[in-house]
Amino acid sequence: MPWQRLFEATARLPSGQPLDDWYGALLDRLGEVTPFELAVLGGKLAATPGLAFLAGYQGALRLLWPSAPQSLGALCVTESRSVRPADMQTRLSGLSLAGRKDFVTAGDAADWLLVAAREETDGESPRLALTVVRNGSPGVRVEQLKPLPLMPDVPHARLHLEGAHCERLAGDGWDAYVKPFRSIEDLHVLAALLAWLYGVGRDNAWPQDLQLRLLALLSGAAEVSRQCATAPAMHLLLAALFAQFRALKPELDAAFASGPEDWANLWKRDQGVLDIASGPRAKRLEKALAAMGMA
């Protein structure tokens, strides 16, 4: 991680433009970066927590799939509020996809879509493949959904697939992609939002001790990013980062309350994004502690 770039005073990229334009401008500003650098430096350049989230999400996708195109992408797993393979109806037959995905982050702006689909034959246990389709290709239709109260600047979409031609990625869709992405996304989004907070703190002269602790969390996140995403140690270290971050809440609340109202309103609206996956994250921690004999 080139930390000096984080410390430099740089103007944020303006919000209010199409997400693919914003992301293109971000890549032009950053140049060639690693997935973790994309999350951190993109988070600091974001004008809103939602755009910081987008930078972290794109970084996570690129760690999951290093061959990802430069353009915006999305992972499509959820069906009827479930990510369990047994609950999925989307099917892969040959290289053709049919089905629906209900919650696709920035789906309308995404150029490419990673789609989890079942591929087992009759009588077999559910088995997933991860495939790639291009937005706008024959049989691929993205339905824009109404913005949510949380991060309304990063809308979600529903994906409809009707005989869509795809590319199948190597490996098991669950073990190699969907399962590890949960922790990869948690880490990169946390790092992006920490960088956003650090940038806001510098611009508004927050207490130096608070700024330093945000940097300490970012340095810890850099170490966690080197760990295997399915290893118990990674889940334990990730939980430690979130615990440290939660402990900063009173100081962050006080810092926002003492500064411009616009920043405080943005954080009040969007900070809940870090709580969305708290349940699954707690279960992974419980399993990790048991695996290491620490339960």
C-alpha positions in Angstrom: 0.0 0.0 0.0 1.6 3.4 -1.0 0.6 5.2 2.1 2.1 8.5 1.0 -0.8 8.8 -1.6 -3.3 8.5 1.2 -1.6 11.4 3.1 -1.5 13.8 0.2 -4.1 16.6 0.0 -6.3 15.8 -3.0 -9.6 17.1 -4.1 -12.5 14.6 -4.0 -14.1 13.5 -7.2 -17.5 15.2 -7.6 -20.7 13.2 -7.0 -23.9 13.5 -8.9 -22.6 12.0 -12.2 -23.4 8.6 -13.6 -21.6 5.8 -11.6 -19.7 4.5 -14.6 -18.4 8.1 -15.3 -17.4 8.5 -11.7 -15.6 5.2 -11.7 -13.8 6.0 -14.9 -12.6 9.3 -13.5 -11.4 7.5 -10.4 -9.4 5.1 -12.5 -7.9 7.9 -14.4 -6.9 9.6 -11.2 -5.4 6.5 -9.6 -3.7 4.7 -12.5 -2.6 1.1 -11.9 -3.5 0.0 -8.3 -4.0 -3.2 -6.4 -7.5 -4.1 -5.3 -6.8 -2.9 -1.7 -5.3 0.4 -3.0 -8.4 0.9 -5.1 -10.6 0.5 -2.0 -8.5 2.9 0.2 -7.5 5.6 -2.3 -10.9 5.4 -3.9 -12.6 5.8 -0.6 -10.6 8.9 0.3 -11.5 10.5 -3.1 -15.2 9.8 -2.7 -17.5 12.6 -1.9 -20.0 10.3 -0.1 -20.0 7.1 1.9 -21.9 5.4 -0.9 -19.2 6.2 -3.5 -16.6 5.0 -1.0 -18.5 1.8 -0.7 -18.5 1.5 -4.5 -14.7 1.8 -4.6 -14.4 -0.8 -1.9 -16.8 -3.1 -3.7 -15.0 -2.8 -7.0 -11.7 -3.6 -5.2 -13.2 -6.7 -3.6 -14.4 -7.9 -7.0 -10.9 -7.6 -8.4 -9.4 -9.6 -5.6 -12.0 -12.2 -6.2 -11.5 -12.2 -10.0 -8.1 -10.8 -11.0 -8.9 -11.0 -14.7 -11.9 -8.6 -14.3 -12.2 -5.9 -16.9 -11.4 -2.3 -16.0 -15.1 -1.3 -16.2 -17.7 -1.4 -13.4 -18.8 -4.9 -12.4 -21.2 -6.6 -10.0 -21.6 -10.0 -8.3 -25.1 -11.4 -8.6 -26.0 -14.1 -6.1 -29.1 -13.2 -4.1 -32.5 -14.7 -5.0 -35.6 -14.0 -2.8 -33.3 -12.7 -0.1 -31.3 -15.9 0.1 -27.7 -16.8 -1.1 -28.1 -20.5 -0.3 -27.4 -22.7 -3.3 -30.4 -24.8 -2.5 -32.7 -21.8 -2.8 -31.4 -20.6 -6.1 -33.4 -21.1 -9.3 -30.9 -19.6 -11.8 -29.5 -22.4 -13.9 -26.5 -22.9 -16.2 -27.1 -25.3 -19.1 -24.0 -25.6 -21.3 -23.0 -21.9 -21.6 -26.6 -20.6 -21.3 -28.1 -18.9 -18.3 -31.8 -18.6 -17.3 -33.1 -17.1 -14.1 -33.3 -14.0 -12.0 -31.1 -12.2 -9.4 -32.9 -9.8 -7.1 -30.3 -7.6 -5.5 -27.4 -6.4 -7.8 -25.3 -3.5 -6.6 -25.0 -0.7 -9.1 -26.4 -3.2 -11.6 -27.7 -0.7 -14.1 -24.2 0.9 -14.4 -22.3 -2.4 -14.3 -20.6 -3.4 -17.6 -20.1 -7.0 -16.6 -21.9 -9.3 -14.2 -20.7 -12.3 -12.2 -23.6 -14.6 -11.9 -23.9 -17.6 -9.6 -25.9 -20.4 -11.1 -26.7 -24.0 -10.3 -25.3 -26.6 -12.6 -25.9 -30.0 -11.0 -27.9 -32.7 -12.7 -31.1 -34.3 -11.4 -30.5 -36.2 -8.2 -27.3 -34.4 -7.3 -26.8 -32.0 -4.4 -26.9 -28.3 -5.4 -23.7 -27.2 -7.0 -22.8 -23.7 -8.1 -20.9 -22.3 -11.0 -19.8 -18.7 -11.3 -20.3 -17.2 -14.8 -19.8 -13.9 -16.6 -22.2 -12.0 -18.8 -22.2 -8.5 -20.3 -24.9 -6.0 -19.5 -27.0 -5.5 -22.5 -26.1 -8.7 -24.3 -29.0 -10.8 -25.8 -31.0 -12.4 -23.0 -29.5 -10.1 -20.3 -31.9 -7.5 -18.9 -31.3 -5.2 -15.9 -34.3 -3.7 -14.1 -33.5 -0.6 -12.1 -35.0 -0.7 -8.6 -36.0 2.3 -6.5 -33.2 3.8 -4.5 -33.0 2.7 -0.9 -32.7 5.1 2.1 -29.2 3.7 2.6 -26.7 4.9 0.0 -29.3 6.2 -2.5 -26.4 7.3 -4.8 -25.5 3.6 -5.4 -28.8 2.1 -6.6 -29.6 -1.6 -6.9 -31.1 -3.6 -9.7 -32.8 -6.9 -10.6 -31.2 -9.1 -13.2 -33.2 -11.1 -15.7 -31.6 -13.9 -17.7 -33.3 -15.6 -20.6 -31.0 -17.9 -22.5 -28.0 -15.6 -22.0 -24.7 -16.7 -23.3 -22.0 -16.7 -20.7 -18.4 -17.6 -19.8 -17.9 -20.1 -16.9 -15.1 -19.3 -14.5 -12.9 -22.2 -13.3 -13.6 -23.8 -10.0 -16.5 -24.4 -7.7 -18.8 -21.3 -7.7 -19.5 -21.5 -3.9 -16.1 -22.5 -2.5 -13.9 -20.5 -4.8 -16.1 -17.4 -5.2 -19.3 -16.8 -3.3 -18.2 -18.0 0.1 -14.8 -16.1 0.2 -16.4 -12.9 -1.2 -18.4 -12.3 1.9 -15.2 -11.6 3.9 -13.4 -10.0 1.0 -16.2 -7.5 0.6 -16.4 -6.8 4.3 -12.7 -5.9 4.4 -12.6 -3.8 1.4 -15.7 -1.8 2.2 -14.5 -1.2 5.7 -11.1 0.0 4.4 -12.8 2.3 1.9 -15.1 3.9 4.5 -12.2 4.2 7.0 -10.3 6.1 4.2 -13.4 8.3 3.6 -13.6 9.1 7.3 -9.9 9.9 7.5 -10.2 12.3 4.6 -13.2 14.0 6.2 -11.3 14.2 9.5 -8.3 15.8 7.9 -10.4 18.4 6.1 -12.3 19.3 9.2 -9.4 19.2 11.7 -10.7 16.3 13.8 -8.6 15.5 16.9 -5.3 14.1 15.9 -5.7 11.1 18.1 -8.9 10.1 16.3 -7.2 10.5 12.9 -4.3 8.4 14.0 -6.5 5.6 15.2 -8.3 5.6 11.8 -4.9 5.2 10.2 -4.1 2.4 12.6 -7.2 0.6 11.5 -6.3 1.1 7.9 -2.8 -0.4 8.5 -4.4 -3.3 10.2 -6.8 -3.8 7.3 -3.8 -3.9 4.9 -2.4 -6.8 6.9 -5.7 -8.6 6.9 -5.9 -8.2 3.1 -2.9 -10.5 2.8 -4.7 -13.4 4.5 -6.6 -16.2 2.8 -10.3 -15.1 2.8 -11.5 -18.5 4.0 -9.0 -19.1 6.8 -10.1 -18.9 10.4 -7.3 -16.4 11.2 -8.6 -14.0 8.6 -12.1 -14.1 10.1 -10.7 -13.5 13.6 -8.5 -10.6 12.4 -11.4 -9.1 10.5 -13.7 -9.3 13.5 -10.9 -7.5 15.5 -10.9 -4.7 13.0 -14.7 -4.3 13.3 -14.5 -4.4 17.1 -11.9 -1.6 17.1 -14.0 0.4 14.7 -17.2 0.1 16.8 -15.2 1.4 19.8 -14.6 4.6 17.8 -18.3 5.4 17.5 -18.6 7.9 20.4 -15.6 9.9 19.1 -16.8 9.8 15.5 -20.2 11.0 16.6 -18.7 13.9 18.5 -16.4 14.8 15.7 -19.2 14.9 13.2 -21.4 16.9 15.6 -18.8 19.6 15.9 -18.3 20.0 12.1 -20.4 20.8 9.0 -23.9 19.4 9.1 -23.6 18.1 5.5 -20.9 15.6 6.5 -22.8 14.5 9.6 -25.9 13.9 7.6 -24.1 11.8 5.0 -22.6 9.6 7.7 -25.8 9.3 9.7 -27.6 8.2 6.6 -25.1 5.6 5.3 -23.0 4.3 8.2 -25.5 1.4 8.6 -23.9 -0.3 5.5 -21.3 -1.8 7.8 -24.0 -3.5 9.9 -25.7 -5.2 7.0 -23.5 -8.3 7.1 -23.0 -8.3 10.9 -24.9 -11.5 11.4 -23.0 -13.7 8.9 -19.8 -12.1 10.1 -20.5 -13.1 13.7 -21.2 -16.7 12.6 -17.9 -16.8 10.8 -16.1 -15.5 13.9 -17.8 -18.2 16.0 -16.7 -20.9 13.6 -13.1 -19.5 13.4 -12.8 -19.4 17.2 -14.0 -23.0 17.4 -11.6 -24.1 14.6 -8.6 -22.6 16.5 -9.6 -24.0 19.8 -10.4 -20.6 21.2 -14.2 -20.9 21.7 
